[in-house]
Amino acid sequence: MMMNPVLRREMRTSLRNWRVFGAIMLYVLFVAGGAGIFLYVNMFESYNYGFDPRNMVYLYAILCAMQMGLVLITTPALAAGSISGERERQTLDLLLVTKMSQFSIVIGKLVSSMGLILLMVIATLPIFAVVFYFGGVTLPALLGMIGFILLTACMAGSISIFFSCIFKRTVISIVMVYLVIGGLCFGTLLATALYYTSYWNLYQKDPGLIVPILLLVGNPGVGFFSVIDGQLGTNFVETVFRIYGTQNGWTNWVVKNYWVVNAAANVAIICFFLAMATYFVNPIKGKRK
């Protein structure tokens, strides 16, 4: 099976650039710094209160949260210039006149960006060895978390490539992607809080779970904490949803397995924005009525 030409070219050019390895080094140092601070605080407290190895599960949660946050920050910076960068270098027309389909170009750009994200995530895996030394987290749980983080990265990457096809300048594409990601992470939380407040003021009762479930379906943070709840036995997401109403029937299953709903929403977002990017990658075809 022949490798995607765009992916092959991106792999050759990107891995020869020292900036990529510099970014990976900074990424690993940041995650390692967070782990070091956590371990130092726990060891310092151990002189007075004793060291509890069970606290290492919180280190796992912190490391995963750092991974998720860094991936959401890094992915737009890597993918938002995929098409607009080609346009700025005046090489996009050369790609469009080849035998490659528009979808192949878009997929090649997305996979190449995700390859760098995967490389960064793999580079931080030795840091998680500290957690496995004390126990409390299994390897399948870690692999499942990595899979969810990479799926979220693909979601952010597909949005980035779409805006890269729409706007001619990379800076504008990056800003728009960050606005959308910020809207998914914080805008949905604000909308849910406003909905609860307005509903309570009008009817003096809980609004129910259906609207909050729909509003937060694309929120990466809620999906992340749902995965953590399933792995560590916490009930953070369930406790938050309990504010809006009683869980019964299908809503109880959705709340307990909200990461499944969030993952399905991510897949839908990926398909939608890839289809839109495929249509708009050709500026002439995109302008036709």
C-alpha positions as CSV (number, residue, x, y, z in Angstrom):
1,M,0.0,0.0,0.0
2,M,1.5,3.3,-1.1
3,M,1.9,6.0,1.6
4,N,0.1,9.3,1.2
5,P,2.5,11.5,-0.7
6,V,1.7,14.6,1.4
7,L,2.3,12.5,4.6
8,R,5.6,11.2,3.2
9,R,6.8,14.7,2.3
10,E,5.8,16.1,5.7
11,M,7.6,13.4,7.6
12,R,10.8,14.0,5.7
13,T,10.8,17.8,6.1
14,S,9.4,18.0,9.6
15,L,11.8,15.4,11.2
16,R,14.8,17.2,9.7
17,N,13.8,20.4,11.4
18,W,15.5,21.0,14.8
19,R,12.5,23.0,15.9
20,V,10.4,19.9,16.1
21,F,12.8,18.2,18.5
22,G,13.1,21.5,20.5
23,A,9.3,21.5,20.8
24,I,9.3,17.9,21.9
25,M,12.0,18.6,24.5
26,L,10.1,21.6,25.9
27,Y,6.9,19.4,26.0
28,V,8.6,16.7,27.9
29,L,10.3,19.1,30.3
30,F,7.0,20.8,31.1
31,V,5.3,17.5,31.9
32,A,8.3,16.3,33.9
33,G,8.4,19.6,35.8
34,G,4.8,19.1,36.8
35,A,5.5,15.5,38.0
36,G,8.6,16.7,39.9
37,I,6.7,19.4,41.7
38,F,4.0,16.9,42.7
39,L,6.6,14.5,44.0
40,Y,8.6,17.2,45.9
41,V,5.4,18.4,47.6
42,N,4.5,14.9,48.7
43,M,8.0,14.0,49.9
44,F,8.2,17.3,51.8
45,E,5.0,16.6,53.5
46,S,6.1,13.1,54.3
47,Y,8.6,14.4,56.9
48,N,5.6,15.6,59.0
49,Y,2.7,13.4,58.1
50,G,4.0,10.3,56.4
51,F,4.0,9.4,52.7
52,D,1.0,7.8,51.3
53,P,1.7,5.9,48.0
54,R,-2.0,6.0,47.1
55,N,-1.5,9.7,46.3
56,M,0.3,8.6,43.2
57,V,-3.1,8.1,41.4
58,Y,-3.5,11.8,41.7
59,L,-0.1,12.2,39.9
60,Y,-1.6,10.1,37.1
61,A,-4.6,12.4,36.9
62,I,-2.4,15.5,36.9
63,L,-0.1,14.1,34.2
64,C,-3.1,13.2,32.0
65,A,-4.6,16.6,32.5
66,M,-1.3,18.2,31.5
67,Q,-1.2,16.0,28.4
68,M,-4.8,17.0,27.5
69,G,-4.2,20.7,28.0
70,L,-0.9,20.7,26.1
71,V,-2.4,18.7,23.2
72,L,-5.2,21.2,22.9
73,I,-2.7,24.0,22.9
74,T,-0.1,22.4,20.6
75,T,-2.4,20.9,17.9
76,P,-3.7,24.2,16.5
77,A,-0.2,25.5,16.3
78,L,0.9,22.5,14.3
79,A,-2.2,22.0,12.1
80,A,-3.6,25.5,11.5
81,G,-0.9,26.3,9.0
82,S,-1.2,23.1,7.0
83,I,-3.0,24.5,4.0
84,S,-2.5,28.3,4.6
85,G,1.2,27.6,4.9
86,E,1.2,26.0,1.4
87,R,-0.7,29.0,0.1
88,E,1.8,31.4,1.6
89,R,4.7,29.5,0.0
90,Q,2.7,29.4,-3.2
91,T,2.9,25.6,-3.4
92,L,-0.8,24.9,-2.9
93,D,-1.6,25.1,-6.6
94,L,1.1,22.5,-7.3
95,L,-0.6,20.1,-4.9
96,L,-4.0,20.7,-6.4
97,V,-2.9,19.9,-10.0
98,T,-1.4,16.6,-9.0
99,K,-3.4,13.3,-9.3
100,M,-4.1,13.4,-5.5
101,S,-7.7,14.0,-4.5
102,Q,-8.6,16.9,-2.3
103,F,-9.5,14.5,0.5
104,S,-6.0,12.8,0.2
105,I,-4.4,16.2,0.7
106,V,-6.5,17.0,3.7
107,I,-5.9,13.6,5.3
108,G,-2.2,13.7,4.6
109,K,-2.0,17.1,6.4
110,L,-4.0,15.8,9.3
111,V,-2.1,12.6,9.8
112,S,1.2,14.4,9.6
113,S,0.2,16.8,12.3
114,M,-1.2,13.9,14.5
115,G,2.1,12.1,13.9
116,L,4.0,14.9,15.7
117,I,1.4,14.9,18.5
118,L,1.8,11.2,18.9
119,L,5.6,11.5,19.0
120,M,5.2,14.1,21.8
121,V,2.8,11.9,23.8
122,I,5.1,8.8,23.4
123,A,8.1,10.9,24.6
124,T,6.3,11.5,27.9
125,L,5.5,7.9,28.6
126,P,8.6,7.3,30.7
127,I,7.3,9.9,33.2
128,F,4.3,7.7,33.8
129,A,6.6,4.9,34.9
130,V,6.7,6.7,38.3
131,V,3.0,6.0,38.7
132,F,3.4,2.3,37.7
133,Y,6.1,1.9,40.3
134,F,3.6,2.7,43.1
135,G,0.7,1.0,41.4
136,G,-3.0,2.0,41.3
137,V,-3.2,2.4,37.5
138,T,-3.1,-0.3,34.9
139,L,-1.4,-0.2,31.5
140,P,-4.8,-0.7,29.6
141,A,-6.1,2.4,31.5
142,L,-3.1,4.4,30.4
143,L,-3.5,3.3,26.8
144,G,-7.2,4.1,26.9
145,M,-6.4,7.6,28.1
146,I,-3.8,8.1,25.4
147,G,-6.4,7.0,22.8
148,F,-8.9,9.4,24.1
149,I,-6.4,12.3,24.1
150,L,-5.3,11.4,20.5
151,L,-9.0,11.4,19.4
152,T,-9.4,14.8,21.0
153,A,-6.3,15.9,19.2
154,C,-7.7,14.7,15.9
155,M,-10.8,16.7,16.6
156,A,-8.8,19.9,17.2
157,G,-6.7,19.1,14.1
158,S,-9.6,18.7,11.8
159,I,-11.0,22.1,13.0
160,S,-7.5,23.6,12.5
161,I,-7.2,22.3,8.9
162,F,-10.7,23.6,8.1
163,F,-9.8,27.1,9.1
164,S,-6.5,26.7,7.4
165,C,-8.4,26.1,4.1
166,I,-10.7,29.1,4.8
167,F,-8.2,31.8,5.7
168,K,-5.1,32.8,3.7
169,R,-3.0,33.7,6.7
170,T,-1.8,31.2,9.3
171,V,-2.0,33.6,12.2
172,I,-5.7,34.2,11.6
173,S,-6.3,30.4,11.3
174,I,-4.6,29.8,14.6
175,V,-6.6,32.5,16.4
176,M,-9.9,31.1,15.0
177,V,-9.1,27.6,16.1
178,Y,-8.2,28.7,19.6
179,L,-11.5,30.6,19.8
180,V,-13.4,27.5,18.8
181,I,-11.5,25.3,21.2
182,G,-12.1,27.9,23.9
183,G,-15.8,27.9,23.1
184,L,-16.0,24.1,23.4
185,C,-14.0,24.0,26.7
186,F,-15.3,27.1,28.5
187,G,-18.2,28.5,26.4
188,T,-20.3,25.4,26.8
189,L,-19.7,25.5,30.6
190,L,-20.8,29.1,30.7
191,A,-23.9,28.3,28.5
192,T,-24.8,25.4,30.8
193,A,-24.5,27.6,33.9
194,L,-26.6,30.4,32.4
195,Y,-29.2,27.8,31.3
196,Y,-29.5,26.5,34.9
197,T,-29.6,29.9,36.4
198,S,-32.3,31.2,34.0
199,Y,-34.4,28.0,34.3
200,W,-34.3,28.1,38.1
201,N,-35.2,31.8,38.2
202,L,-38.2,31.1,36.0
203,Y,-39.6,27.8,37.4
204,Q,-37.9,27.4,40.8
205,K,-36.9,23.8,40.0
206,D,-34.1,21.8,38.5
207,P,-34.0,22.0,34.7
208,G,-33.2,18.3,34.1
209,L,-30.3,16.6,32.4
210,I,-31.2,16.6,28.7
211,V,-30.1,20.1,27.8
212,P,-26.8,20.0,29.9
213,I,-25.9,16.7,28.3
214,L,-26.4,18.2,24.8
215,L,-24.6,21.4,25.6
216,L,-21.5,19.6,27.0
217,V,-21.4,16.9,24.4
218,G,-18.4,18.4,22.6
219,N,-16.6,19.6,25.7
220,P,-13.1,17.9,25.9
221,G,-12.7,18.6,29.6
222,V,-16.0,16.9,30.6
223,G,-15.0,13.9,28.5
224,F,-11.6,13.8,30.0
225,F,-12.9,13.8,33.6
226,S,-15.4,11.1,32.6
227,V,-12.5,8.9,31.6
228,I,-10.7,9.7,34.9
229,D,-13.9,8.9,36.8
230,G,-14.0,5.5,35.2
231,Q,-10.4,4.7,35.8
232,L,-9.9,6.0,39.3
233,G,-13.4,5.4,40.7
234,T,-14.2,9.1,41.3
235,N,-17.6,10.6,40.6
236,F,-16.7,14.2,39.5
237,V,-18.8,14.3,36.3
238,E,-21.8,12.5,37.9
239,T,-21.7,14.9,40.8
240,V,-21.7,17.9,38.5
241,F,-24.7,16.6,36.4
242,R,-26.6,15.8,39.6
243,I,-26.9,19.6,40.1
244,Y,-29.2,19.8,37.1
245,G,-31.6,17.0,38.0
246,T,-32.1,13.3,39.0
247,Q,-30.4,10.6,37.0
248,N,-32.7,7.9,35.9
249,G,-33.1,5.5,32.9
250,W,-30.9,6.3,30.0
251,T,-29.6,9.6,31.5
252,N,-28.0,7.6,34.3
253,W,-26.1,5.5,31.7
254,V,-25.1,8.5,29.7
255,V,-23.8,10.4,32.7
256,K,-21.8,7.4,34.0
257,N,-20.3,6.8,30.5
258,Y,-20.2,10.3,29.2
259,W,-16.8,9.8,27.7
260,V,-18.5,7.5,25.1
261,V,-20.9,10.3,24.2
262,N,-18.0,12.8,24.0
263,A,-15.9,10.4,21.8
264,A,-18.8,9.9,19.4
265,A,-19.3,13.7,19.3
266,N,-15.5,14.0,18.5
267,V,-15.9,11.5,15.6
268,A,-18.8,13.5,14.2
269,I,-16.9,16.8,14.5
270,I,-13.9,15.2,12.8
271,C,-16.0,13.9,9.9
272,F,-17.8,17.2,9.5
273,F,-14.8,19.5,9.4
274,L,-12.8,17.1,7.2
275,A,-15.6,17.1,4.7
276,M,-15.8,20.9,4.8
277,A,-12.0,21.2,4.5
278,T,-12.0,18.8,1.5
279,Y,-14.6,21.1,-0.2
280,F,-12.8,24.4,0.6
281,V,-9.2,23.3,0.1
282,N,-9.6,24.2,-3.6
283,P,-10.3,27.9,-3.6
284,I,-11.9,27.9,-7.1
285,K,-14.2,25.0,-6.3
286,G,-15.1,26.4,-2.9
287,K,-16.3,29.7,-4.5
288,R,-18.6,28.0,-7.0
289,K,-22.3,28.4,-6.3
